[in-house]
Amino acid sequence: MSLPELKELSLKNLEAVVAIESASDESSETIPSTTGQTVLAEYLAEFFSSLGGQVTRDEFANTVAYWPARHASGTAPEIAMMVHLDTARGTQPMESLNRLASWDGEAIPYPENPNLRVSVANYPALSRYLGQELVFGNGVSPFGLDDKLGLTYLMTLIQHLQANPELSHPGLYIIARPDEEIGRMEALESVADFLAERGVRSGYTIDGLDPFEINIENFNASAASVFFEGRLAPVDGQVYKLTIGGVNTHGATAWAEGHRPATRLAAEVLNALEGTPVAWIGFESDSMRDCDAVAHCIAYNEDAAKALEKTLRDVVGPHIVRGASWKMEKVEAYRGQSAAADALRFVWEFLNSNPGFTLAAEDSSGFDGYSQPYRILPVEDGFRLDIRLRDFAPEMLKEREEHVRRLAGSRKVQVSSQYINMGPHLKERPELVKWALAAGAKAGVESQIQPIRGGTGVDPFLERGIGVANLGTGYFAPESEKEFTTLEFMAQHVRWLAALCEVVAEGKA
């Protein structure tokens, strides 16, 4: 297919899958955690079946489609290409997407959020998209490029291969799995067994961010929670409700996109007003967007109220161009707890504790890890502060866990492991990188090897000796209302994957 044909076909496939609600739900105990993932799995089963795939599905909505090798060497290994069905909390389905041809780098006109200023001036790294035709959402909610862009590529790849019977490919498994965003590894056990039984030893997740990137390392990850015992706060002054909108980004791009969670913004406001007649008596992070929150404060006189308003403006104001916001309004009654101030004070002290390693995600890049206090929620006996712990080195992850415990003192702390770095498992699988680099050269694109500042949820495959690297998809602002991709990158990524199939079909390790 020509590039114009691949562009339009890719856009058609993308709009079809982003119109299906499939956000996962960490509070659910089922797999998949939401019915929308089953709906998407059913759609994909029919789609791939219509293209000649041998399709199987299980009770977890895992969908596997297989095509036997074509024009391949007898030594060519079978490979798997994988994506995930679910999107992050807060993702909203969209029936159609917006297009902007020949982007000149000026602010993207998000139709429902003119306050966003996504431009090359504000985000210099976006110069890679200049001159291309942008595809973007409404500017209010993400529409699910993570990982529906990867899914789009696999759909278009199969259509491209079917339309061009002269193209070679190895035995090819296309896999869509549920609940990656919430770390439900148990959903993958049966799929990993399935591949291992068939002798498949190589695969790729199509779940990266940068164009044509190749990832063979990712974070080790843990989750920590610190609990703050509740104490009823006397409400003897004017109560104000503060609605704080943070800068919404993925942890992987927090530094590049200027992330700011409401936890940090509120902690900065609290610290600036220490010793003044302002008391914090409530805080709750948003259930859909962790970076947002509603707080409640008491201002004991008019001067205190004015100081609170000014400090909010000073702290939040510089981040408005990237999506932050704030509102302050009087409320008549509120049952408050002083532990809200304890939690926010802990956030401030934590982020300023200088343990010898980077803490906030927005201060971390490259191979640097982070310890991000991102969410505060009311619980039965007070408040719970949740902290994401990430590091490429397992021993440093343990130091981060210990740092939380040390600063928490006598407070209750819970720590749980989430996922591991795939790097050590892939040291003996250099062909995964060689194939992808050769495919880039064949397709006329430049690939680069870099780490994933996140995870891909492939532990069950690694444990069974199946090497799985990750490939980029080419878009901006994952899991953010600012996200966009381009038609040019969409078509070029499909060609890259088709070239990868041809390279593997040659049977050269």
C-alpha positions as CSV (number, residue, x, y, z in Angstrom):
1,M,0.0,0.0,0.0
2,S,1.1,3.6,-0.6
3,L,1.7,5.9,2.3
4,P,-1.5,7.9,1.6
5,E,-3.5,4.6,1.7
6,L,-1.8,3.6,4.9
7,K,-2.5,6.9,6.5
8,E,-6.2,6.8,5.9
9,L,-6.5,3.1,6.7
10,S,-4.6,3.7,10.0
11,L,-6.9,6.6,10.9
12,K,-10.0,4.6,10.2
13,N,-8.8,1.8,12.4
14,L,-7.7,4.2,15.2
15,E,-11.1,5.9,15.2
16,A,-12.8,2.5,15.3
17,V,-11.0,1.4,18.5
18,V,-10.9,4.7,20.4
19,A,-14.7,4.8,20.1
20,I,-14.9,1.7,22.3
21,E,-14.7,2.4,26.0
22,S,-12.1,0.0,27.5
23,A,-10.5,1.8,30.5
24,S,-9.5,-0.7,33.2
25,D,-10.7,-0.4,36.8
26,E,-8.2,-1.2,39.6
27,S,-11.1,-1.5,42.1
28,S,-12.6,-4.4,40.2
29,E,-11.7,-8.0,41.2
30,T,-12.6,-9.5,37.8
31,I,-10.4,-10.1,34.8
32,P,-11.0,-8.2,32.6
33,S,-11.8,-5.5,35.1
34,T,-14.3,-3.8,32.8
35,T,-16.8,-5.1,30.2
36,G,-15.6,-2.7,27.6
37,Q,-12.4,-4.7,27.2
38,T,-14.5,-7.7,26.4
39,V,-16.4,-5.6,23.8
40,L,-13.1,-4.6,22.2
41,A,-11.8,-8.2,22.3
42,E,-14.9,-9.3,20.4
43,Y,-14.5,-6.6,17.8
44,L,-10.8,-7.6,17.3
45,A,-11.7,-11.3,17.1
46,E,-14.1,-10.6,14.2
47,F,-11.7,-8.2,12.6
48,F,-8.7,-10.6,12.5
49,S,-10.9,-13.5,11.6
50,S,-12.1,-11.6,8.5
51,L,-8.4,-11.3,7.5
52,G,-7.7,-15.0,7.7
53,G,-6.4,-15.2,11.2
54,Q,-6.8,-18.3,13.4
55,V,-8.4,-16.6,16.4
56,T,-8.7,-17.9,20.0
57,R,-10.1,-16.1,23.0
58,D,-10.1,-17.0,26.7
59,E,-12.3,-16.1,29.7
60,F,-9.9,-13.2,30.5
61,A,-10.6,-11.6,27.0
62,N,-7.1,-12.4,25.8
63,T,-7.3,-12.5,22.0
64,V,-4.8,-14.4,20.0
65,A,-4.8,-14.4,16.2
66,Y,-2.3,-16.5,14.2
67,W,-1.1,-16.5,10.6
68,P,1.3,-19.2,9.3
69,A,4.6,-18.2,7.8
70,R,4.6,-17.0,4.2
71,H,7.7,-16.9,1.9
72,A,9.8,-17.4,5.0
73,S,13.1,-19.3,5.5
74,G,12.8,-22.7,7.1
75,T,14.9,-21.3,10.0
76,A,12.7,-18.3,10.6
77,P,11.3,-18.2,14.2
78,E,7.7,-17.5,14.9
79,I,7.1,-14.2,16.7
80,A,4.4,-12.6,18.7
81,M,3.4,-8.9,18.5
82,M,1.4,-7.7,21.5
83,V,-0.8,-4.8,22.7
84,H,-3.1,-4.2,25.6
85,L,-6.9,-3.8,25.4
86,D,-7.3,-1.4,28.3
87,T,-6.6,2.3,28.6
88,A,-5.9,4.3,31.8
89,R,-8.5,5.7,34.1
90,G,-10.0,8.9,32.8
91,T,-9.7,7.9,29.2
92,Q,-12.9,8.8,27.3
93,P,-14.1,7.2,24.0
94,M,-14.3,9.5,21.0
95,E,-16.3,8.8,17.9
96,S,-14.1,11.0,15.7
97,L,-10.7,12.7,16.0
98,N,-9.5,16.1,14.9
99,R,-6.9,16.7,12.1
100,L,-4.5,19.5,11.4
101,A,-2.5,19.4,8.3
102,S,1.1,20.7,7.9
103,W,1.5,21.7,11.5
104,D,3.5,24.9,11.9
105,G,4.4,24.4,15.6
106,E,1.8,26.9,16.9
107,A,-0.6,26.1,19.7
108,I,-2.8,23.1,18.7
109,P,-6.5,24.1,18.6
110,Y,-8.0,21.6,21.0
111,P,-11.7,22.3,20.4
112,E,-12.9,22.0,24.0
113,N,-9.9,23.4,25.8
114,P,-8.5,26.6,24.3
115,N,-6.4,27.2,27.5
116,L,-4.0,24.4,26.5
117,R,-0.9,25.8,24.8
118,V,0.8,22.8,23.2
119,S,3.3,24.3,20.8
120,V,6.9,23.9,19.9
121,A,7.7,27.1,21.9
122,N,6.4,25.4,25.1
123,Y,7.5,21.9,24.2
124,P,10.7,22.1,22.0
125,A,10.9,18.3,21.5
126,L,7.7,18.6,19.4
127,S,9.8,19.9,16.5
128,R,9.9,16.3,15.3
129,Y,6.2,16.6,14.3
130,L,6.6,19.9,12.3
131,G,5.0,19.8,8.9
132,Q,3.0,16.6,9.6
133,E,-0.7,16.1,9.8
134,L,-1.7,16.0,13.5
135,V,-4.5,13.7,14.9
136,F,-5.7,14.8,18.3
137,G,-8.7,14.8,20.7
138,N,-10.9,17.3,22.4
139,G,-8.3,18.6,24.9
140,V,-10.3,17.6,27.9
141,S,-9.7,13.9,28.2
142,P,-7.2,11.4,26.8
143,F,-8.7,9.2,24.1
144,G,-6.4,6.2,24.5
145,L,-3.3,6.3,22.3
146,D,-1.8,4.1,25.0
147,D,-2.1,1.5,23.7
148,K,-4.8,1.8,21.0
149,L,-2.2,3.4,18.7
150,G,-0.2,0.1,18.9
151,L,-3.4,-1.8,18.3
152,T,-4.1,0.3,15.3
153,Y,-0.7,-0.5,13.8
154,L,-1.2,-4.3,14.2
155,M,-4.7,-4.0,12.6
156,T,-3.3,-2.0,9.7
157,L,-0.2,-4.3,9.4
158,I,-2.3,-7.4,8.9
159,Q,-4.4,-5.5,6.3
160,H,-1.2,-4.4,4.6
161,L,0.2,-7.9,4.5
162,Q,-3.1,-9.4,3.2
163,A,-3.2,-6.7,0.4
164,N,0.4,-7.5,-0.6
165,P,0.8,-11.2,-0.9
166,E,4.4,-10.9,-2.1
167,L,5.5,-9.7,1.3
168,S,7.1,-12.3,3.5
169,H,6.5,-12.9,7.2
170,P,7.2,-15.6,9.8
171,G,4.6,-17.4,11.7
172,L,2.9,-14.4,13.3
173,Y,0.9,-14.2,16.5
174,I,-1.1,-11.0,17.2
175,I,-2.0,-10.8,20.9
176,A,-4.3,-8.3,22.7
177,R,-4.3,-8.7,26.5
178,P,-6.4,-7.1,29.2
179,D,-5.7,-5.0,32.3
180,E,-2.1,-4.0,31.6
181,E,-2.6,-0.6,33.0
182,I,-3.5,-2.0,36.4
183,G,-0.8,-4.7,36.5
184,R,-3.0,-7.8,36.3
185,M,-0.2,-10.2,35.4
186,E,-2.3,-13.3,36.2
187,A,-4.3,-12.5,33.0
188,L,-1.2,-13.4,31.0
189,E,-0.3,-16.8,32.5
190,S,-2.4,-18.8,30.1
191,V,-1.1,-16.8,27.1
192,A,2.5,-17.2,28.1
193,D,1.9,-21.0,28.5
194,F,0.2,-21.0,25.1
195,L,3.2,-19.5,23.4
196,A,5.8,-21.5,25.3
197,E,4.0,-24.8,24.3
198,R,4.3,-23.8,20.7
199,G,7.9,-23.0,20.9
200,V,7.6,-19.2,20.5
201,R,10.7,-17.5,22.0
202,S,10.5,-14.0,20.6
203,G,8.1,-11.2,20.7
204,Y,7.5,-7.4,20.8
205,T,5.0,-5.3,22.7
206,I,3.9,-2.3,20.5
207,D,3.5,0.0,23.4
208,G,6.3,2.6,23.3
209,L,6.1,6.3,23.1
210,D,8.8,7.8,20.8
211,P,8.8,7.2,17.1
212,F,10.6,4.0,16.2
213,E,12.2,3.5,19.6
214,I,13.4,0.1,20.7
215,N,13.2,-0.7,24.4
216,I,15.0,-3.5,26.2
217,E,15.0,-2.0,29.7
218,N,12.2,-0.7,31.9
219,F,11.8,0.3,35.5
220,N,11.5,-1.9,38.5
221,A,8.4,-0.8,40.3
222,S,6.9,-0.8,43.8
223,A,3.8,0.9,45.3
224,A,4.0,2.4,48.8
225,S,1.2,3.8,51.0
226,V,1.6,5.9,54.1
227,F,-1.4,6.2,56.5
228,F,-2.3,9.3,58.6
229,E,-4.5,8.8,61.6
230,G,-7.6,10.9,61.4
231,R,-8.4,13.7,63.9
232,L,-11.5,15.8,63.7
233,A,-10.7,19.4,63.0
234,P,-12.7,22.2,64.7
235,V,-14.5,24.3,62.1
236,D,-14.5,27.7,63.6
237,G,-13.8,29.9,60.7
238,Q,-14.8,30.4,57.0
239,V,-14.3,27.2,55.0
240,Y,-13.1,27.3,51.5
241,K,-13.2,24.6,48.9
242,L,-10.1,24.5,46.6
243,T,-10.4,22.7,43.3
244,I,-6.8,22.1,42.1
245,G,-6.1,20.8,38.6
246,G,-2.6,19.5,38.1
247,V,-0.6,19.1,35.0
248,N,-1.7,15.6,33.7
249,T,1.1,13.5,32.2
250,H,2.4,9.9,32.3
251,G,5.2,9.3,34.7
252,A,7.4,8.5,31.7
253,T,7.1,12.0,30.3
254,A,6.7,14.0,33.5
255,W,9.9,15.9,33.1
256,A,9.5,16.7,29.4
257,E,5.8,17.8,29.9
258,G,6.1,19.7,33.1
259,H,4.0,17.4,35.3
260,R,2.6,18.7,38.5
261,P,0.3,16.7,40.7
262,A,-2.2,18.5,43.0
263,T,-0.4,16.8,46.0
264,R,2.7,18.8,45.3
265,L,1.0,22.0,44.4
266,A,-1.1,21.9,47.6
267,A,1.9,21.0,49.7
268,E,3.7,24.0,48.3
269,V,0.8,26.3,49.2
270,L,0.6,24.8,52.7
271,N,4.3,25.3,53.3
272,A,4.1,28.9,52.0
273,L,1.3,29.7,54.5
274,E,2.8,27.9,57.6
275,G,2.3,30.1,60.6
276,T,-0.6,32.0,59.1
277,P,-4.3,31.6,60.2
278,V,-5.0,29.0,57.5
279,A,-5.8,25.4,58.4
280,W,-6.1,22.5,56.0
281,I,-8.9,20.2,56.9
282,G,-9.6,18.1,53.8
283,F,-7.9,16.7,50.7
284,E,-9.1,14.1,48.2
285,S,-7.4,13.3,44.9
286,D,-9.7,12.8,41.9
287,S,-10.9,9.3,41.2
288,M,-10.3,9.7,37.4
289,R,-7.3,12.0,37.3
290,D,-4.8,11.4,40.1
291,C,-3.2,14.8,39.4
292,D,-6.3,16.7,40.4
293,A,-7.8,17.1,43.8
294,V,-10.4,18.9,46.0
295,A,-9.1,20.4,49.2
296,H,-10.8,22.3,52.1
297,C,-9.2,25.0,54.2
298,I,-10.3,27.3,57.0
299,A,-9.3,31.0,56.7
300,Y,-9.7,32.6,60.1
301,N,-9.9,36.1,58.8
302,E,-10.2,38.1,55.5
303,D,-6.5,38.7,55.3
304,A,-5.9,34.9,55.6
305,A,-8.3,34.3,52.8
306,K,-6.6,36.8,50.5
307,A,-3.2,35.3,51.3
308,L,-4.6,31.8,50.4
309,E,-5.9,33.1,47.1
310,K,-2.7,34.9,46.3
311,T,-0.5,31.8,47.1
312,L,-2.7,29.6,45.0
313,R,-2.3,32.0,42.1
314,D,1.5,32.2,42.6
315,V,2.0,28.4,42.9
316,V,-0.5,27.1,40.3
317,G,-0.4,30.0,37.9
318,P,2.9,29.2,36.1
319,H,1.6,25.8,35.2
320,I,-1.7,26.9,33.6
321,V,-0.4,26.8,30.1
322,R,0.3,23.1,30.5
323,G,-3.2,22.4,31.8
324,A,-3.2,23.3,35.5
325,S,-6.1,25.2,37.1
326,W,-7.4,26.3,40.4
327,K,-10.7,27.6,41.9
328,M,-11.4,28.9,45.4
329,E,-15.0,29.2,46.7
330,K,-16.7,29.6,50.1
331,V,-18.7,26.6,51.5
332,E,-21.1,26.7,54.4
333,A,-20.3,23.4,56.2
334,Y,-17.6,20.8,56.0
335,R,-16.6,18.0,58.4
336,G,-12.9,18.3,58.4
337,Q,-9.9,16.3,59.6
338,S,-6.5,17.8,60.6
339,A,-4.8,14.7,59.2
340,A,-5.1,16.3,55.7
341,A,-2.5,18.8,56.8
342,D,-0.3,16.0,58.1
343,A,-0.4,14.3,54.8
344,L,0.4,17.4,52.8
345,R,3.1,18.4,55.2
346,F,4.6,14.9,54.7
347,V,4.6,15.4,51.0
348,W,6.5,18.7,51.4
349,E,9.0,17.2,53.7
350,F,9.4,14.1,51.6
351,L,10.1,16.0,48.4
352,N,12.6,18.2,50.2
353,S,14.3,15.4,52.1
354,N,17.4,15.1,49.8
355,P,18.1,11.4,50.2
356,G,20.7,11.3,47.5
357,F,18.4,10.3,44.6
358,T,15.7,12.1,42.6
359,L,12.2,12.1,44.1
360,A,9.6,13.8,42.0
361,A,8.8,12.3,38.6
362,E,8.8,15.7,37.1
363,D,12.5,16.1,38.1
364,S,13.6,12.8,36.7
365,S,14.6,11.7,33.1
366,G,16.6,9.2,31.3
367,F,17.9,6.4,33.5
368,D,17.0,8.3,36.7
369,G,14.3,6.8,38.9
370,Y,11.7,8.6,41.0
371,S,9.6,8.4,44.2
372,Q,6.3,10.2,43.4
373,P,3.7,11.0,46.1
374,Y,0.9,11.3,43.7
375,R,-2.4,10.7,45.4
376,I,-4.1,11.3,48.8
377,L,-7.4,9.6,49.6
378,P,-9.6,9.6,52.7
379,V,-9.9,6.2,54.3
380,E,-11.9,4.9,57.2
381,D,-9.5,6.1,59.9
382,G,-7.8,9.1,58.2
383,F,-5.9,9.6,55.0
384,R,-3.7,7.4,52.8
385,L,-0.9,8.8,50.7
386,D,0.1,6.7,47.7
387,I,3.7,6.9,46.3
388,R,5.0,5.4,43.1
389,L,8.5,4.0,43.4
390,R,10.5,3.5,40.2
391,D,14.1,2.6,39.5
392,F,16.1,0.7,36.9
393,A,18.3,-0.9,39.6
394,P,16.6,-3.3,42.0
395,E,18.9,-2.3,44.9
396,M,18.0,1.4,44.4
397,L,14.3,0.5,44.4
398,K,14.9,-1.1,47.8
399,E,16.5,2.1,49.0
400,R,13.5,4.1,47.8
401,E,11.2,1.8,49.8
402,E,13.4,2.2,52.9
403,H,13.4,6.0,52.4
404,V,9.6,6.0,52.6
405,R,9.6,3.9,55.8
406,R,12.3,6.0,57.4
407,L,10.4,9.3,56.8
408,A,7.1,7.8,57.8
409,G,8.5,7.0,61.3
410,S,5.8,5.4,63.4
411,R,3.1,5.7,60.8
412,K,1.7,2.6,59.1
413,V,3.4,1.9,55.8
414,Q,2.5,-0.7,53.1
415,V,4.8,-1.6,50.2
416,S,4.1,-4.0,47.4
417,S,6.1,-5.1,44.3
418,Q,4.6,-4.3,40.9
419,Y,6.9,-5.3,38.1
420,I,10.6,-5.9,37.2
421,N,13.1,-4.6,34.7
422,M,13.1,-6.8,31.6
423,G,16.8,-5.8,30.9
424,P,18.5,-8.7,32.6
425,H,16.3,-11.2,30.8
426,L,17.0,-9.7,27.4
427,K,20.8,-9.6,27.6
428,E,21.0,-13.0,25.9
429,R,18.5,-11.9,23.2
430,P,20.4,-9.4,21.0
431,E,18.5,-10.5,17.9
432,L,15.4,-8.6,19.1
433,V,17.3,-5.4,18.8
434,K,19.2,-6.4,15.6
435,W,15.9,-7.3,13.8
436,A,14.2,-4.0,14.8
437,L,17.3,-1.9,13.7
438,A,17.5,-3.8,10.4
439,A,13.8,-3.2,9.9
440,G,14.3,0.5,10.5
441,A,17.0,0.6,7.8
442,K,14.8,-1.3,5.4
443,A,11.8,1.0,6.0
444,G,13.9,4.1,5.8
445,V,13.4,5.3,9.4
446,E,15.9,5.9,12.2
447,S,15.5,3.7,15.3
448,Q,17.1,4.4,18.6
449,I,17.6,2.2,21.7
450,Q,16.4,3.8,25.0
451,P,14.8,2.7,28.3
452,I,11.1,2.6,29.1
453,R,10.3,5.0,31.9
454,G,7.5,2.7,32.9
455,G,6.7,-1.0,32.4
456,T,5.1,-3.3,29.7
457,G,3.7,-6.0,31.9
458,V,5.5,-9.0,30.2
459,D,6.9,-10.7,33.3
460,P,5.0,-14.0,32.7
461,F,6.6,-14.3,29.2
462,L,10.1,-13.5,30.5
463,E,9.7,-16.2,33.2
464,R,9.1,-18.8,30.4
465,G,12.1,-17.8,28.4
466,I,10.2,-15.7,25.9
467,G,12.1,-12.6,25.1
468,V,9.8,-9.6,24.6
469,A,11.2,-6.2,23.6
470,N,9.1,-3.0,23.2
471,L,8.7,-0.8,20.2
472,G,7.7,2.8,19.9
473,T,4.5,4.1,18.4
474,G,5.2,7.9,17.9
475,Y,2.9,10.2,19.9
476,F,2.9,12.9,22.5
477,A,1.6,13.1,26.0
478,P,0.4,9.6,27.0
479,E,-2.7,9.4,29.2
480,S,-3.1,13.2,28.9
481,E,-5.7,15.4,27.4
482,K,-2.9,16.8,25.3
483,E,-2.1,13.6,23.5
484,F,-1.7,13.5,19.7
485,T,0.0,11.6,16.9
486,T,0.4,12.2,13.1
487,L,-0.8,10.4,10.0
488,E,2.8,10.3,8.7
489,F,4.1,8.5,11.7
490,M,1.2,6.1,11.7
491,A,1.9,5.0,8.1
492,Q,5.7,4.8,8.7
493,H,5.3,2.7,11.8
494,V,3.1,0.2,9.9
495,R,5.9,0.0,7.2
496,W,8.4,-0.5,10.0
497,L,6.5,-3.4,11.4
498,A,6.0,-4.9,7.9
499,A,9.8,-4.6,7.4
500,L,10.4,-6.3,10.8
501,C,8.3,-9.2,9.6
502,E,10.4,-9.5,6.4
503,V,13.6,-9.3,8.4
504,V,12.6,-12.1,10.8
505,A,11.3,-14.2,7.9
506,E,14.9,-14.3,6.5
507,G,15.8,-16.6,9.5
508,K,19.0,-14.8,10.4
509,A,19.7,-14.4,14.2
